[in-house]
Amino acid sequence: MAQKILIVDDAAFMRMMIKDILIKNGYEVVGEAADGVQAVEKYKEFQPDLVTMDITMPEMDGITALKEIKKINPNAKVLMCSAMGQQAMVIDAIQAGAKDFIVKPFQADRVIEAISKTLG
């Protein structure tokens, strides 16, 4: 059975790019969220195997959402997505429990490498 992934990013075209990469590589995208609040709700709803989480979003940022998801499931696997120059935030995210991070603009092979490594 395909691994289930939830994509979280406030930019629709970024979600579409990740979704395209994932589907081409045999993953199942179970849901999408545009902010941290939706991310937490959809995590509860879908119980995905992995979440790709943007850091900078309206309503609730990715690091706060990551912490909320970790409260629901301490074993949750979350990959952070960040633009260049957000290194400090990436360190915060890793300390909060993120498994890895991918940098925008996305390179398909790096996305798949990070996901397969995280899912083991």
N, C-alpha and C positions, 0 to 999 in steps of 0.2 A: 504494500500500500504506500502511496506517495506521502512524503512528509508534509504536514500541514503548516502553512506559514501565514502570518498576519503582517501586512505591510502598513507602516505608519509614517506618513509624511504629509505636511500641509500643502505641498505642491502636487497637484494631480498628475502632471507630466512625469514627476519623479516616481510616483507610485506606478505609473504605467510602464516606465523603463524597467523598474525592478521586477514587476509582474511578468513582463515579456521575457526577461532573462530567466526567471524562475521556471515559468511554464515550459520554455524551450529545453530546460534541463531536467524536466520530469518532476518538479515540485508542484504541490497543489496550493493555490492561494485561496485561503478560506475566508479572508476578509480584508478590508482596507479601512483605515481611519485617518482623519485629517488633523487630529490633535490628540493630546495626551488623555483627555477625558474620554473620548471615543475609544482610544486604545485600551484603556482599562476595562471599559464596558465590553468591548469585543473580545478581549482576552478571556473574560469570565464566560462569555457566550460560546466561543469556539474552542477554548483550551488548545491553542495551536502548539506544535512542536517547537516553533521558533517565531520570534518577532523581529522584524527589521524596524528600528526606531530612529526617526529623525531627532536631532537634539533641539533645534530651535523651532518652536511651534507656538501658535496662539493658545489661549485657555490654560493649558498645562504643558510645560516643556517636557522633552523626552526623558530627562534625568528624573524628574518628579514622577512621571508615569512609570519609569523603570522601577523606582522604589515601591510604588503602589502595587505593581505586578508581582514584585518579589514578596510582598506581604501576602498576596493571594497564594502564590506558589514559590517557595524559596528556591526550587529547582528550575524555575523558568529560564529559558535560553533566549537572551535578548542580544541582538547585534545592533550596535549604534551606527548611525549614518551621520557623517558630518562634512561640512564644507572645509576647504583648506583654512588653516588659521584658527581652528577651534581646539587646539591641542589641550588647553587647560580643561575645557569641558569634557574632552574625551577621557582624561585622567579621572575626573570626577565620576564619569559614567562607569569606568572600569572598577573604581573603588566602591561604587554603589551596586556592583554585581553584573555589569555587562560582560559578555563573554569575549567580545572582539569589536572592532569597528571597521567600517568601510568608508572611504573618502569619496565625496562627490567631486567631479562627475564620475559616475560609476563605470568601472571597467568590468565587463561580464566575467572574465576569468577570476578576478579578485573577489567578486561577489560570491561566486560559486565555491571558490577555495575557502573563504571564511565560513560560509554556510555548512559545507561538508565537514570542515574541521570542528565546528561548534556542535553539529548534530552527531558527530562521531560515527 
